[in-house]
Amino acid sequence: MNNALEFQVGGDHYKKLAIQPVELIVNLHLDYFIGNVVKYVTRHRFKNGIEDIKKAIHYCELAVYYSKYKNPIAAKFGFTTVAKFVDKYAEKNYLTLLERNVIYYACTHSYKLAIETLNKIIKEYEQE
């Protein structure tokens, strides 16, 4: 059986990464909402630009709405462990500090900070 990470349907924006979003998502047991934040923040420079950042904001908002139904990831793993996973992921995939911070904030359920940081990324797009 082939390694599912070796091929991608519809482009190569994940396959060319050192660590694919799905690997961080699985290792930290991220839920659907946070997994989508990771995905969109990681790929925005390679695929849909500002639209992906806006999608990440939407998933943060959905996570806030549904947060009453789940337990924070950081409570399971600890903030230090989450930070180490996110730092390695960001470093290997050459993410900017803002992109790294969005993922960390989402993983630690600091959605307000994640949204504020995503809005900073949007401002960077608008200045280009």
DSSP file with accessible surface (Angstrom, degrees, kcal/mol):
  #  RESIDUE AA STRUCTURE BP1 BP2  ACC     N-H-->O    O-->H-N    N-H-->O    O-->H-N    TCO  KAPPA ALPHA  PHI   PSI    X-CA   Y-CA   Z-CA
    1    1 A M              0   0  237      0, 0.0     2,-0.1     0, 0.0     3,-0.0   0.000 360.0 360.0 360.0 136.1    0.0    0.0    0.0
    2    2 A N        -     0   0  128      1,-0.1     2,-0.6     2,-0.1     5,-0.0  -0.365 360.0-101.6 -71.9 152.3    1.3    3.5   -0.9
    3    3 A N    >   -     0   0   80      1,-0.2     3,-2.2    -2,-0.1     4,-0.3  -0.642  27.2-143.9 -73.1 119.4    1.9    6.1    1.7
    4    4 A A  G >  S+     0   0   68     -2,-0.6     3,-0.8     1,-0.3    -1,-0.2   0.737  97.3  62.8 -60.9 -21.8   -1.1    8.4    1.5
    5    5 A L  G 3  S+     0   0   49      1,-0.2    -1,-0.3     3,-0.0    -2,-0.0   0.614  89.4  70.8 -77.9 -11.1    1.1   11.4    2.3
    6    6 A E  G <  S+     0   0  125     -3,-2.2     2,-0.3     2,-0.0    -1,-0.2   0.598 101.8  40.2 -84.2 -10.9    3.1   10.8   -0.9
    7    7 A F    <   -     0   0  118     -3,-0.8     2,-0.4    -4,-0.3     5,-0.1  -0.938  63.7-163.9-135.1 160.4    0.3   11.9   -3.2
    8    8 A Q        -     0   0   42     -2,-0.3     2,-0.5     3,-0.1     3,-0.3  -0.998  19.2-131.1-143.9 139.0   -2.3   14.6   -3.2
    9    9 A V  S    S+     0   0  132     -2,-0.4     3,-0.0     1,-0.2    -2,-0.0  -0.789  88.8  13.5 -89.1 123.8   -5.5   15.2   -5.1
   10   10 A G  S    S-     0   0   59     -2,-0.5    -1,-0.2     2,-0.0     3,-0.2   0.991 123.6 -20.4  80.5  64.2   -5.7   18.6   -6.6
   11   11 A G        -     0   0   52     -3,-0.3    -3,-0.1     1,-0.1     4,-0.1  -0.524  66.5 -99.3 108.1-171.8   -2.3   20.3   -6.5
   12   12 A D  S  > S+     0   0   85     -2,-0.2     4,-1.9     2,-0.1     5,-0.1   0.158  74.8 118.4-137.3  17.5    0.9   19.9   -4.5
   13   13 A H  T  4 S+     0   0   13     -3,-0.2    -2,-0.1     1,-0.2    33,-0.1   0.727  88.9  32.3 -65.3 -21.0    0.6   22.6   -1.8
   14   14 A Y  T >4 S+     0   0   34      2,-0.1     3,-1.8     6,-0.1    -1,-0.2   0.809 112.6  59.9 -97.3 -41.4    0.6   20.0    1.0
   15   15 A K  T 34 S+     0   0  106      1,-0.3    -2,-0.2    -4,-0.1     5,-0.1   0.825 100.8  56.0 -59.9 -32.2    2.9   17.4   -0.6
   16   16 A K  T 3< S+     0   0  116     -4,-1.9    -1,-0.3     3,-0.0     2,-0.2   0.555  88.0 100.8 -81.6  -3.4    5.8   19.8   -0.9
   17   17 A L  S <  S-     0   0   20     -3,-1.8     3,-0.2    -5,-0.1    76,-0.1  -0.502  74.5-134.3 -80.0 149.3    5.7   20.6    2.9
   18   18 A A  S    S+     0   0   67     74,-0.4     2,-0.4     1,-0.3    -1,-0.1   0.890 101.4  21.7 -67.1 -40.7    8.2   19.0    5.2
   19   19 A I  S    S-     0   0   29     70,-0.2    -1,-0.3    69,-0.0    -3,-0.0  -0.984  87.7-138.8-128.3 119.3    5.4   18.3    7.7
   20   20 A Q    >>  -     0   0   26     -2,-0.4     3,-1.3    -3,-0.2     4,-1.2  -0.447  22.4-114.8 -77.1 151.1    1.9   18.2    6.3
   21   21 A P  H 3> S+     0   0    6      0, 0.0     4,-2.7     0, 0.0     3,-0.3   0.880 114.8  61.1 -51.2 -40.5   -1.0   19.8    8.2
   22   22 A V  H 3> S+     0   0   67      1,-0.2     4,-2.7     2,-0.2     5,-0.2   0.842  99.1  57.0 -59.3 -31.6   -2.6   16.3    8.7
   23   23 A E  H <> S+     0   0   65     -3,-1.3     4,-2.4     2,-0.2    -1,-0.2   0.920 110.2  42.2 -67.8 -42.3    0.5   15.2   10.6
   24   24 A L  H  X S+     0   0    5     -4,-1.2     4,-2.2    -3,-0.3     6,-0.2   0.929 114.3  53.2 -66.2 -42.5    0.2   18.0   13.2
   25   25 A I  H  <>S+     0   0   38     -4,-2.7     5,-2.4     1,-0.2     4,-0.4   0.924 113.8  41.4 -58.7 -46.1   -3.6   17.5   13.3
   26   26 A V  H ><5S+     0   0   91     -4,-2.7     3,-1.0     3,-0.2    -1,-0.2   0.933 113.3  52.1 -70.2 -44.6   -3.2   13.8   14.1
   27   27 A N  H 3<5S+     0   0   88     -4,-2.4    -1,-0.2     1,-0.3    -2,-0.2   0.843 118.9  36.1 -63.8 -33.3   -0.3   14.1   16.5
   28   28 A L  T 3<5S-     0   0    0     -4,-2.2    -1,-0.3    -5,-0.2    -2,-0.2   0.360 105.8-125.4 -99.4   3.9   -2.1   16.7   18.6
   29   29 A H  T < 5 -     0   0  123     -3,-1.0    -3,-0.2    -4,-0.4    -4,-0.1   0.907  42.1-173.1  54.0  45.7   -5.6   15.1   18.2
   30   30 A L      < -     0   0   15     -5,-2.4    -1,-0.2    -6,-0.2    77,-0.0  -0.405  18.0-121.9 -72.6 147.0   -6.9   18.4   16.9
   31   31 A D     >  -     0   0   42     -2,-0.1     4,-2.8     1,-0.1     5,-0.2  -0.190  34.2 -90.3 -80.4 177.7  -10.6   18.8   16.3
   32   32 A Y  H  > S+     0   0  151      1,-0.2     4,-1.9     2,-0.2     5,-0.1   0.888 123.1  48.6 -56.1 -45.5  -12.2   19.7   13.0
   33   33 A F  H  > S+     0   0   35      2,-0.2     4,-1.7     1,-0.2    -1,-0.2   0.953 116.0  40.5 -66.1 -50.3  -12.2   23.4   13.6
   34   34 A I  H  > S+     0   0    0      1,-0.2     4,-2.6     2,-0.2     5,-0.2   0.894 111.7  58.2 -68.5 -36.8   -8.6   23.7   14.7
   35   35 A G  H  X S+     0   0    6     -4,-2.8     4,-2.5     1,-0.2    -1,-0.2   0.906 106.4  48.9 -58.0 -40.3   -7.5   21.3   12.0
   36   36 A N  H  X S+     0   0   13     -4,-1.9     4,-2.8    -5,-0.2     5,-0.3   0.875 107.8  53.9 -69.4 -35.2   -9.0   23.6    9.4
   37   37 A V  H  X S+     0   0    1     -4,-1.7     4,-2.6     2,-0.2     5,-0.3   0.956 110.5  47.4 -60.3 -48.2   -7.3   26.6   10.9
   38   38 A V  H  X S+     0   0    0     -4,-2.6     4,-2.3     1,-0.2     5,-0.2   0.943 113.4  48.8 -57.2 -48.2   -3.9   24.7   10.6
   39   39 A K  H  X S+     0   0   54     -4,-2.5     4,-2.0    -5,-0.2    -2,-0.2   0.944 115.1  41.9 -58.9 -51.5   -4.7   23.7    7.1
   40   40 A Y  H  X S+     0   0   21     -4,-2.8     4,-1.4     1,-0.2    -1,-0.2   0.882 114.9  49.4 -70.5 -37.5   -5.7   27.2    5.8
   41   41 A V  H  < S+     0   0    0     -4,-2.6     4,-0.4    -5,-0.3    -1,-0.2   0.908 112.9  48.7 -67.2 -37.9   -2.9   29.1    7.6
   42   42 A T  H  < S+     0   0    0     -4,-2.3     3,-0.3    -5,-0.3    -2,-0.2   0.893 119.5  35.5 -69.1 -37.1   -0.3   26.7    6.3
   43   43 A R  H >X S+     0   0   16     -4,-2.0     3,-1.9    -5,-0.2     4,-1.4   0.588  84.7  98.2 -97.4  -9.6   -1.5   26.8    2.7
   44   44 A H  T 3<>S+     0   0    7     -4,-1.4     5,-2.0     1,-0.3     3,-0.4   0.852  85.1  50.5 -54.2 -37.5   -2.6   30.4    2.1
   45   45 A R  T 345S+     0   0  105     -4,-0.4    -1,-0.3    -3,-0.3    -2,-0.1   0.748 118.1  39.7 -71.6 -20.7    0.7   31.5    0.5
   46   46 A F  T <45S+     0   0   83     -3,-1.9    -1,-0.2    -4,-0.1    -2,-0.2   0.519 129.4  13.0-104.4 -11.0    0.6   28.5   -1.9
   47   47 A K  T  <5S-     0   0   94     -4,-1.4    -3,-0.2    -3,-0.4    -2,-0.1   0.499 125.6   0.0-130.7 -83.4   -3.1   28.4   -2.8
   48   48 A N  T > 5S-     0   0   59      1,-0.2     3,-1.5    -5,-0.1     4,-0.3   0.260  70.3-158.9-111.3   9.6   -5.9   30.9   -2.1
   49   49 A G  T >><S+     0   0   14     -5,-2.0     4,-1.3    -6,-0.3     3,-1.1  -0.128  73.7   6.6  57.2-132.0   -4.2   33.8   -0.3
   50   50 A I  H 3> S+     0   0   50      1,-0.3     4,-2.5     2,-0.2    -1,-0.3   0.797 124.9  65.0 -58.8 -31.4   -6.4   36.1    1.7
   51   51 A E  H <> S+     0   0  102     -3,-1.5     4,-2.0     1,-0.2    -1,-0.3   0.906 101.7  49.7 -60.0 -40.3   -9.5   33.8    1.1
   52   52 A D  H <> S+     0   0    0     -3,-1.1     4,-2.1    -4,-0.3    -1,-0.2   0.875 109.0  52.0 -66.8 -35.8   -7.7   31.0    3.1
   53   53 A I  H  X S+     0   0    0     -4,-1.3     4,-2.2     2,-0.2    -2,-0.2   0.924 109.2  49.9 -65.9 -41.6   -7.0   33.5    5.9
   54   54 A K  H  X S+     0   0  118     -4,-2.5     4,-2.2     1,-0.2    -2,-0.2   0.880 109.0  52.4 -64.2 -35.6  -10.7   34.5    6.0
   55   55 A K  H  X S+     0   0   60     -4,-2.0     4,-2.4     2,-0.2    -1,-0.2   0.907 106.8  52.9 -65.8 -39.6  -11.6   30.8    6.1
   56   56 A A  H  X S+     0   0    0     -4,-2.1     4,-2.0     2,-0.2    -2,-0.2   0.911 108.2  50.5 -61.8 -41.3   -9.3   30.3    9.1
   57   57 A I  H  X S+     0   0   18     -4,-2.2     4,-2.5     1,-0.2    -1,-0.2   0.936 108.6  52.6 -60.3 -44.7  -11.0   33.2   10.9
   58   58 A H  H  X S+     0   0   96     -4,-2.2     4,-2.6     1,-0.2    -2,-0.2   0.913 108.4  49.9 -59.3 -42.3  -14.4   31.6   10.2
   59   59 A Y  H  X S+     0   0   34     -4,-2.4     4,-2.3     2,-0.2    -1,-0.2   0.861 108.6  52.8 -68.5 -31.3  -13.2   28.3   11.7
   60   60 A C  H  X S+     0   0    0     -4,-2.0     4,-2.2     2,-0.2    -1,-0.2   0.926 110.1  48.6 -64.5 -42.7  -12.0   30.2   14.8
   61   61 A E  H  X S+     0   0  101     -4,-2.5     4,-2.3     1,-0.2    -2,-0.2   0.903 111.4  49.1 -63.7 -40.6  -15.4   31.7   15.1
   62   62 A L  H  X S+     0   0   45     -4,-2.6     4,-2.5     2,-0.2    -1,-0.2   0.900 108.7  53.9 -64.5 -39.0  -17.0   28.3   14.7
   63   63 A A  H  X S+     0   0    1     -4,-2.3     4,-0.9     2,-0.2    -2,-0.2   0.901 108.4  49.4 -62.4 -40.2  -14.7   26.9   17.4
   64   64 A V  H >< S+     0   0   74     -4,-2.2     3,-0.8     2,-0.2     4,-0.4   0.946 110.8  50.4 -61.8 -46.5  -15.8   29.6   19.8
   65   65 A Y  H 3< S+     0   0  141     -4,-2.3     3,-0.4     1,-0.2    -2,-0.2   0.901 120.5  34.2 -59.1 -42.4  -19.4   28.9   19.0
   66   66 A Y  H >< S+     0   0   95     -4,-2.5     3,-2.3     1,-0.2    -1,-0.2   0.417  87.1 103.4 -95.6   3.7  -19.0   25.1   19.7
   67   67 A S  G X<  +     0   0   48     -4,-0.9     3,-1.6    -3,-0.8    -1,-0.2   0.755  66.9  71.4 -63.0 -22.3  -16.4   25.4   22.4
   68   68 A K  G 3  S+     0   0  139     -3,-0.4    -1,-0.3    -4,-0.4    -2,-0.1   0.676  96.3  55.0 -66.6 -12.6  -18.9   24.6   25.1
   69   69 A Y  G <  S+     0   0  162     -3,-2.3     2,-0.3     2,-0.0    -1,-0.3   0.379 105.3  52.3-101.1   3.0  -19.0   21.0   23.8
   70   70 A K  S <  S-     0   0   46     -3,-1.6     0, 0.0    -4,-0.1     0, 0.0  -0.910  72.7-115.5-140.8 166.1  -15.3   20.2   24.0
   71   71 A N        -     0   0  126     -2,-0.3     5,-0.1     1,-0.1    -3,-0.0  -0.815  42.9-102.1-100.3 140.1  -12.2   20.0   26.2
   72   72 A P     >  -     0   0   58      0, 0.0     4,-0.8     0, 0.0     3,-0.4  -0.298  20.1-136.4 -61.5 141.1   -9.1   22.2   25.4
   73   73 A I  H >> S+     0   0    5     34,-0.4     4,-2.1     1,-0.2     3,-1.0   0.895 103.4  60.4 -62.3 -42.4   -6.2   20.4   23.7
   74   74 A A  H 3> S+     0   0    4     33,-0.6     4,-2.9     1,-0.3    -1,-0.2   0.831  97.6  59.9 -59.8 -29.4   -3.7   22.1   26.0
   75   75 A A  H 34 S+     0   0   81     -3,-0.4    -1,-0.3     1,-0.2    -2,-0.2   0.851 109.3  43.6 -66.8 -30.7   -5.4   20.5   29.0
   76   76 A K  H << S+     0   0  130     -3,-1.0    -2,-0.2    -4,-0.8    -1,-0.2   0.902 132.6  17.5 -77.1 -44.1   -4.7   17.1   27.5
   77   77 A F  H  < S-     0   0   59     -4,-2.1     4,-0.4   -49,-0.1    -3,-0.2   0.648 105.3-114.6-105.7 -22.7   -1.1   17.7   26.4
   78   78 A G     X  -     0   0   29     -4,-2.9     4,-2.2    -5,-0.4     5,-0.2   0.194  27.7 -93.0  91.0 145.3    0.1   20.8   28.3
   79   79 A F  H  > S+     0   0  115      1,-0.2     4,-2.7     2,-0.2     5,-0.2   0.867 123.0  55.2 -61.5 -37.3    1.0   24.1   26.8
   80   80 A T  H  > S+     0   0   97      2,-0.2     4,-2.3     1,-0.2    -1,-0.2   0.930 108.8  46.7 -64.7 -44.0    4.7   23.3   26.6
   81   81 A T  H  > S+     0   0   56     -4,-0.4     4,-2.3     2,-0.2     5,-0.2   0.931 113.2  48.9 -64.1 -44.5    4.1   20.1   24.6
   82   82 A V  H  X S+     0   0    0     -4,-2.2     4,-2.7     1,-0.2     5,-0.2   0.940 110.9  51.2 -60.1 -45.3    1.7   21.9   22.2
   83   83 A A  H  X S+     0   0   19     -4,-2.7     4,-3.1     1,-0.2    -1,-0.2   0.906 108.9  51.1 -60.3 -41.1    4.2   24.7   21.7
   84   84 A K  H  X S+     0   0  143     -4,-2.3     4,-2.3     2,-0.2    -1,-0.2   0.927 111.9  46.2 -63.8 -44.6    7.0   22.2   20.9
   85   85 A F  H  X S+     0   0   75     -4,-2.3     4,-2.4     2,-0.2    -2,-0.2   0.938 116.0  45.8 -61.9 -46.2    4.9   20.5   18.3
   86   86 A V  H  X S+     0   0    1     -4,-2.7     4,-3.1    -5,-0.2     5,-0.2   0.914 111.5  52.1 -66.1 -41.6    3.7   23.8   16.8
   87   87 A D  H  X S+     0   0   72     -4,-3.1     4,-2.8    -5,-0.2     5,-0.2   0.931 111.7  46.0 -60.9 -45.3    7.3   25.2   16.8
   88   88 A K  H  X S+     0   0  125     -4,-2.3     4,-2.7    -5,-0.2     5,-0.2   0.934 113.9  49.1 -63.1 -44.7    8.7   22.2   15.0
   89   89 A Y  H  X S+     0   0    3     -4,-2.4     4,-1.6    -5,-0.2    -2,-0.2   0.935 113.8  46.0 -59.4 -47.6    5.8   22.2   12.5
   90   90 A A  H  <>S+     0   0    8     -4,-3.1     5,-2.6     1,-0.2     4,-0.3   0.914 114.3  47.9 -64.5 -42.9    6.3   26.0   11.8
   91   91 A E  H ><5S+     0   0  144     -4,-2.8     3,-1.3    -5,-0.2    -2,-0.2   0.947 112.4  47.2 -64.1 -48.4   10.1   25.7   11.5
   92   92 A K  H 3<5S+     0   0  102     -4,-2.7   -74,-0.4     1,-0.3    -1,-0.2   0.797 117.7  43.2 -65.4 -28.5   10.0   22.7    9.1
   93   93 A N  T 3<5S-     0   0    5     -4,-1.6    -1,-0.3    -5,-0.2    -2,-0.2   0.273 108.5-121.7-102.5  10.1    7.4   24.4    6.9
   94   94 A Y  T < 5 +     0   0  194     -3,-1.3    -3,-0.2    -4,-0.3     2,-0.2   0.861  48.0 173.4  54.2  41.2    9.0   27.9    7.0
   95   95 A L      < -     0   0   20     -5,-2.6    -1,-0.2    -6,-0.2   -53,-0.1  -0.504  32.4-113.1 -76.2 150.5    5.9   29.5    8.5
   96   96 A T     >  -     0   0   56     -2,-0.2     4,-2.8     1,-0.1     5,-0.2  -0.295  30.3-104.6 -72.8 167.4    6.1   33.1    9.5
   97   97 A L  H  > S+     0   0  123      1,-0.2     4,-2.7     2,-0.2     5,-0.2   0.906 123.3  52.2 -61.5 -40.0    5.9   34.1   13.1
   98   98 A L  H  > S+     0   0   35      2,-0.2     4,-2.3     1,-0.2    -1,-0.2   0.931 110.5  47.1 -62.2 -44.4    2.3   35.3   12.6
   99   99 A E  H  > S+     0   0    4      2,-0.2     4,-1.9     1,-0.2    -2,-0.2   0.925 112.8  49.6 -62.9 -43.6    1.3   32.0   11.0
  100  100 A R  H  X S+     0   0   38     -4,-2.8     4,-2.5     1,-0.2    -2,-0.2   0.925 110.7  50.5 -59.0 -45.2    3.0   30.0   13.8
  101  101 A N  H  X S+     0   0   30     -4,-2.7     4,-3.2    -5,-0.2     5,-0.3   0.901 106.1  54.6 -65.0 -39.0    1.2   32.1   16.4
  102  102 A V  H  X S+     0   0    0     -4,-2.3     4,-2.7     2,-0.2    -1,-0.2   0.945 110.8  46.1 -57.8 -47.4   -2.2   31.6   14.8
  103  103 A I  H  X S+     0   0    0     -4,-1.9     4,-2.7     2,-0.2    -2,-0.2   0.931 114.0  48.0 -63.6 -44.4   -1.8   27.8   14.9
  104  104 A Y  H  X S+     0   0   45     -4,-2.5     4,-1.7     2,-0.2     6,-0.2   0.945 112.7  48.4 -61.6 -47.3   -0.6   27.9   18.5
  105  105 A Y  H  <>S+     0   0   52     -4,-3.2     5,-3.2     1,-0.2    -2,-0.2   0.915 112.8  48.2 -61.0 -41.8   -3.4   30.2   19.6
  106  106 A A  H ><5S+     0   0    0     -4,-2.7     3,-1.5    -5,-0.3    -1,-0.2   0.930 110.6  51.4 -64.3 -42.4   -6.0   27.9   17.9
  107  107 A C  H 3<5S+     0   0    0     -4,-2.7   -33,-0.6     1,-0.3   -34,-0.4   0.772 113.7  44.4 -66.3 -25.5   -4.4   24.8   19.5
  108  108 A T  T 3<5S-     0   0   11     -4,-1.7    -1,-0.3    -5,-0.2    -2,-0.2   0.234 116.5-114.2-102.9  13.2   -4.6   26.4   22.9
  109  109 A H  T < 5S+     0   0   36     -3,-1.5     2,-1.1     1,-0.2     3,-0.2   0.751  71.1 139.9  60.7  30.7   -8.2   27.7   22.3
  110  110 A S     >< +     0   0   42     -5,-3.2     4,-2.1    -6,-0.2     3,-0.2  -0.574  18.8 161.2 -96.2  67.3   -7.1   31.4   22.4
  111  111 A Y  H  >  +     0   0   14     -2,-1.1     4,-2.9     1,-0.2     5,-0.2   0.832  64.7  57.6 -66.0 -34.8   -9.4   32.2   19.5
  112  112 A K  H  > S+     0   0  157     -3,-0.2     4,-2.5     1,-0.2    -1,-0.2   0.943 110.8  44.6 -60.7 -45.0   -9.5   35.9   20.1
  113  113 A L  H  > S+     0   0   72      2,-0.2     4,-2.3     1,-0.2    -2,-0.2   0.887 112.2  52.8 -66.1 -38.0   -5.7   36.1   19.7
  114  114 A A  H  X S+     0   0    0     -4,-2.1     4,-2.6     2,-0.2    -2,-0.2   0.944 111.2  46.0 -61.7 -46.1   -5.9   33.8   16.7
  115  115 A I  H  X S+     0   0   32     -4,-2.9     4,-2.4     2,-0.2    -2,-0.2   0.916 111.4  52.0 -65.1 -42.1   -8.4   36.0   15.0
  116  116 A E  H  X S+     0   0   87     -4,-2.5     4,-1.3    -5,-0.2    -1,-0.2   0.921 112.6  45.9 -59.5 -41.6   -6.4   39.2   15.9
  117  117 A T  H  X S+     0   0    7     -4,-2.3     4,-1.7     2,-0.2    -2,-0.2   0.892 109.7  53.5 -70.8 -39.3   -3.3   37.6   14.3
  118  118 A L  H  X S+     0   0    0     -4,-2.6     4,-2.2     1,-0.2    -1,-0.2   0.903 106.0  54.3 -60.8 -38.2   -5.2   36.4   11.2
  119  119 A N  H  X S+     0   0   69     -4,-2.4     4,-2.1     1,-0.2    -1,-0.2   0.849 103.8  55.3 -65.9 -31.1   -6.4   40.0   10.8
  120  120 A K  H  X S+     0   0  113     -4,-1.3     4,-1.8     2,-0.2    -1,-0.2   0.890 106.4  51.1 -65.7 -38.3   -2.8   41.1   10.8
  121  121 A I  H  X S+     0   0    3     -4,-1.7     4,-2.0     2,-0.2    -2,-0.2   0.916 107.7  52.7 -65.0 -39.9   -2.0   38.7    8.0
  122  122 A I  H  X S+     0   0   14     -4,-2.2     4,-2.4     1,-0.2    -2,-0.2   0.928 106.6  53.0 -60.9 -42.7   -5.0   40.2    6.1
  123  123 A K  H  X S+     0   0  127     -4,-2.1     4,-1.5     1,-0.2    -1,-0.2   0.895 105.6  54.4 -61.3 -36.0   -3.5   43.6    6.5
  124  124 A E  H  X S+     0   0   93     -4,-1.8     4,-0.6     1,-0.2    -1,-0.2   0.917 108.6  48.8 -63.3 -39.9   -0.2   42.4    5.1
  125  125 A Y  H >< S+     0   0   52     -4,-2.0     3,-1.0     1,-0.2    -2,-0.2   0.914 109.5  52.0 -62.3 -43.4   -2.1   41.2    2.0
  126  126 A E  H 3< S+     0   0  135     -4,-2.4    -1,-0.2     1,-0.2    -2,-0.2   0.769 105.9  55.1 -68.2 -23.8   -3.8   44.5    1.7
  127  127 A Q  H 3<        0   0  160     -4,-1.5    -1,-0.2    -3,-0.2    -2,-0.2   0.604 360.0 360.0 -83.5 -12.4   -0.5   46.3    1.8
  128  128 A E    <<        0   0  179     -3,-1.0    -3,-0.0    -4,-0.6    -4,-0.0  -0.354 360.0 360.0 -74.6 360.0    1.0   44.3   -1.1
